[in-house]
Amino acid sequence: MTQREQEILNILKKNPAISQQELADSLGITRSSVAVHITNLLKKGHILGKGYIVKDNPYVCVIGGSNIDIQGFPQNKLIMADSNIGKVKISLGGVGRNIAENLARLGIETRLISAVGDDPYGHKILDEARSIGLDMSESLVLKGEATSTYLSILDETHDMAVAIAHMDSIERMTSTYIRSKRQLIENAEVVILDTNLPYEVIETLVTTFRKTDFFLDTVSTAKALKVKPLIGKFHTIKPNKLEAEILSGIKIKNDEDLIKASTILHAQGVQRIFISCGSEGVFVSDQGKSARYPAPPVQIINATGAGDAFMAGLAYAYIQGKPTKEASQIAMACSSIALAHEDTINPSLSQETLNEKLKEKTHV
């Protein structure tokens, strides 16, 4: 949804009987322009019919993995191929589930389509979702099977050193199952996918629901390669530099290379590209207009969930019709909040803490 469409939708929610000329006058645009925006809102399903009946409760749909995170924290410098003294933490995880939880904590109505085992860990994931207002009612519960597990070892700087992903549960999701969720997917403001999904499911989603805006979290270099043939069908993607190299075929050494890689991806159909550059911030390209935004200063406690929080911030900004620059700032603020807590998801994340973080940046 464009910023102008969001403005019109906000007015219609307050005054469904307003005329197109009154809308034009209040926005300072022509009546013909209003008519075009109204037509687009009808096509996208935000307006349901005559009298400007507005669809209530806009929501984000996330489709992706849910699992249990087991994290190891060394007490001193990490020594590979050796036993390290430290601590082990078990928490809920999965890229799709993490993004969805972050969105729910930001006050966005969120529906998660995932897969969990019918075991204590799976029930824990479902119970936690209910407690935070995250809707997992359309998720797949696998009878007699175990919930997926993600094992990671962090180094002494609390950055990930190595990880093993045992993601069997999400592999059981099928194209037939996902087609049965047509209404849920088509009525979402935006749908976020992670590449833990089987290729056939991702292909079905982006080729069947052509009017849906899809955001992609590439997850890893190996899984980014998996979706390379489909990359042009995504509205927004969030790779890191290595993943962007795989998707574009361009070796990235500097900002000029980032622009070249983005140009190739735009030519394939991607509208917005957010390339994570770690401590150097994020490189953003929106239909040919590019910029680099520095990362806000933060003491890193746990880097595992930063990317998930970033994607949640992008969706949060998108559903509110924020322009790309502001979306980048919101996403980086969400990421920095995640980095500052030992859990994968910072339980203090909310609209209030996000606004406070954004104000800090303004005053720097």
N, C-alpha and C positions, 0 to 999 in steps of 0.2 A: 504494500500500500504506500502511495506517495504521501508526502507531507501535506499537500493540498487536499488529497482525498480524506486524510485523517481530520483536517480542519472542517471539511464539509460534513463528515460523519458526526463529529462532535456537536455541530449545530443542529443536525437532524435529530439527534437523540434528545435534545432539549426542546425542539420545536418541529415535530414531524409534519405539521401542516404548512410550513413556510414555502413560499413560491420560489421558483428558480430565479426570478428577477430580484427578489428580496435577498436570496443567497448571494447573487452577483454583487448587489449593492453593499452588503455587509463585508464582503471579501475584497472589493475593489477590482473585480474582474468582469468580463463580459458574460452575458447570459448564455451565449453559445458555448463558452468554456465550461460553465457550470453543467450544461447539458452533457458534455463529453465526460466530465468527471462522474456525474450521476450514472451514466451508461456503464462506465468502468466499474463502479461500485456494485451495480446490479449484476454484472458478469462475474465479479469475484465473490458474490454471495453475501456482501456486507449489508445490502439492502434487499429485503425479501419481496417487495412488490409495491403496488400503488399506495399512495399516502406515505411513502418513505418509511415503511415499517423496517426498523433497524434490527438486525440480528443481535440478540443480547449475549452477554458473557463471552466476549472474544477469548480464545484460548490458543495456546501453543501445543502442538502435538510433537512429542519426542518418540522416535523409534530407534531402539538400540539396546545395548547390553546392560544387564544387571548382574552383579556378582559380589562376592565377599573379598574385601581387600585385606591382605596380610602384609604388614610393612615391618621391615627390620631397620632399627636405628643403631648404628655403632656408637659406642661410648667415646672412642678415640678415632684416629685416622683409619679409614677402611683399608684392610689388607685383603687383597683378592686371594683366592685359593687357600684361605685359612679361616679358622674359627675366630669370630670377633665378639668381644664382650659388648653387650648393648641391651636393647629392649625390643620387644615385639608387640605390635598393636594390631588388633583385628577390628575392622569396621566395614560398613556397607560401601560398595563401589560399583563400578561399571560406568563407562563413559556416558551412555545415554541416561542411565539412572542419575548420575551425578549432575548432569546438565539440568535434568528435570527437577531435582531437589533444589538446586540453586534458584531456578525460576520460581518454584513454589515459595521459597523463602523470601523472594523479592515481591511476592504478592500477585504473581501472574497465575491465572488459572491454567493448569498444565495437565495434559493427559499423556501417560507413558504407556507405549506398547512395547513390552519386553517379554522375556522368558525366564522363569525361575523353576527350580526343582521343587517337588513336593516334599521338602525336608525342613528341619528347623531353621536353616539359614534362609530358605525361600520364604517361609512364613514370617521370619524376622523382617525381611525386605518389605513384604506386603503390609505388615503391621506398622512399620516405621512410616511408610507412604501414607497410610490412613491418618497417622498422628500429626503429620505436617500438612495435610490437605492436598496431597498429590494423588491424582486419580490413576490407579493401576487396574481398574476393573476390566479393561480390555486386553490385559496381558495374558500370556500363555503360561499355564501352570502344568508342568510335566509330571505326571503321576509316576511315582516310584523311582524318580531320578534325582541326582544331586545338583545343587546350584553351582554355577561356575565360580571359579576362584582366580584371583589375581595376586601373585606373590611378587613383592618388590623389595629391593635392598637399597637403602639410601646411603650416601657417603657422608663424610664428616661435615660437609656444608649443607646437608639436608637436601641435596639434589639426588635424583635417581641415578644409581650406578648400573643396575641390571634388574630385569623383571622377567617373569614367566607368566603368560596368560593361558589359563585353561578355560576356554570359552565354549564348551560343548553345548550349553543350554541354548544359546542364541542360534546355533547352527540348526536347531530343530524347527525354527520358524520357516514357513514356506510361503510361496507366492499365493497359494490358495487361501491360506490363513489371512494374509495381508489384504487380499481383495475383499474379504468379508468385512473389513473395517472401512469400506469406502466412505460412508457418511461421515465418520469421525475424521478421516483424513481430508475430505473435500471441504469441510466446514471450518477447518483450522485456519488461523491467521497466517501461520507459517509452520512448516514441518521440518524438524531437525533430525538428520540421520547420522549415525556413526558407522564407520566401516567395519565394525565387528559383525554386522549383518551379512548373511550369505549374499553373494553377488546376484543371484537370481531374484532375491527379494528387492535389492536396491534397484535393479533394472526394471522390475515390475512397477515399483513406485514411481520412478521418474519418467517412464514411458506411458503409464496408464493415467496418471493424474497430472495432465499437462498444464492445467491452470493453477496448480499449487506452486507456491514459492518454497523451494527446498534449500535448507542450509546444510552444509556438510562439514562434519568434524572428521579429519582424515586419520586421526588416531596414531598412525605409525607409518614409516616408509614402506614397509611391506604391504600394508593394507591400502595405502595411497595408490600403489601400483595397481591394485585390484580394480579400482574404480576409474582408472585413467581413461578407458574407452567411453565412459559416461560423463566425464567431468563437465562438458559443456551444457549439461541439462540442469546444473545447479545455479541457483540465484546468487548464493554467497558461500564462499569456502574459507576455511581457516587452517591452512597448512603452516608448518614451520619451514625454514629455508631448505632443508633436505627434502622434505615432502614436495615443496614447490619445484625443486629441481626435477624430481621424478615426473611430476604432472606436466611440466612444460618442456622438458628435455634441455633446459638451459642450466649450465653450471653457474651458480650464483656466488660471486666474490665481492660485489659492490652494489651500490644503488642502481647503477646503470643496468646491471644484470637483472636486478629485481624488476625494473621497468620492462625489460625485454621478455622476461618470463610472464609478467602480467599481461603484456600485449598479446602473447600467444594464447593465454587462457581466455582473455576477453574475446578473441577472434573465434574461439570455439563456442562461446555463448555465455560464459560466466559474467555476471553483472558486477559483483563486488568481491574483492580479494583482500584478505587480511593475513599478511605473512608475519608470523611471530619471529622476532629477532632476539629473543631472550632479554638480557639486560640492556640491549640496545633499543628496546621498544618494539614498535610494530610498523610495518610498511603497509600502506593502504592504497589500493587502486580501485577507483569506482568509475567504470566505463571510460577509462583513459585518463582521468585526473588522479594523480598520485601524490602521496605525501608520506613522510615518516614522522611518527609521534614518539617522543622519548618515554621510557617507562618511569613511573613515579618511584621515588626512593622507598625501599621497604626492606626490613630485615627478614630474610627467608627462614621460616621455621620448617616448612614442608612444601616442596614444589610440585607434588603429585597432582593436586587438583586445580592448578592455576589455569590450564587450558580449558577445562570444563567450565570454570567460572567465567572465563573470557567469552566463550560461546553463549552462555546464558545471558551475559551482558549485551551481546549483539542482538539476541532475540528480544530481550527486554526493551532495548532502544527501538528496534524495528516495529514492534507492536504499538509503540507510542508515536511512530512517525518521525523519529529523530533523524536529522541529517547525518551523513557518514562521519564527519569529524566528531560530532558529539557522541555518536555511537562508539567510536574508537575510545574516547575518553571514559565512557561508561564501562566498556568492556575491560579496559586496563584497570579501572578502579575496582571492579569485581575481582579481577585476578589478584591484585595486590592485597585485598582483604583475605582471599584464600591463602596466599603465601604466608600470611602472618599468623597462621594457626597450625597446630600440630596435626589436626584432623584433615582428611582430604577435602571436606567441606567445612567451612567456618560456620559454626552454629549461630554466630551473631550476625550473619549476613541478613540484611533487610533493606527496605527502601530508605529507612532512616540512616543506617550506617553507610549505605551507598552515597546518599546525599552529603553526609559528613565528609566522606573521603573526597568527593568531588569539590567540596568547598576548600579542603586542605590544599588541593592542587591549584585552585584559583588564587589562594593567598601566598603561594610559594613565589 
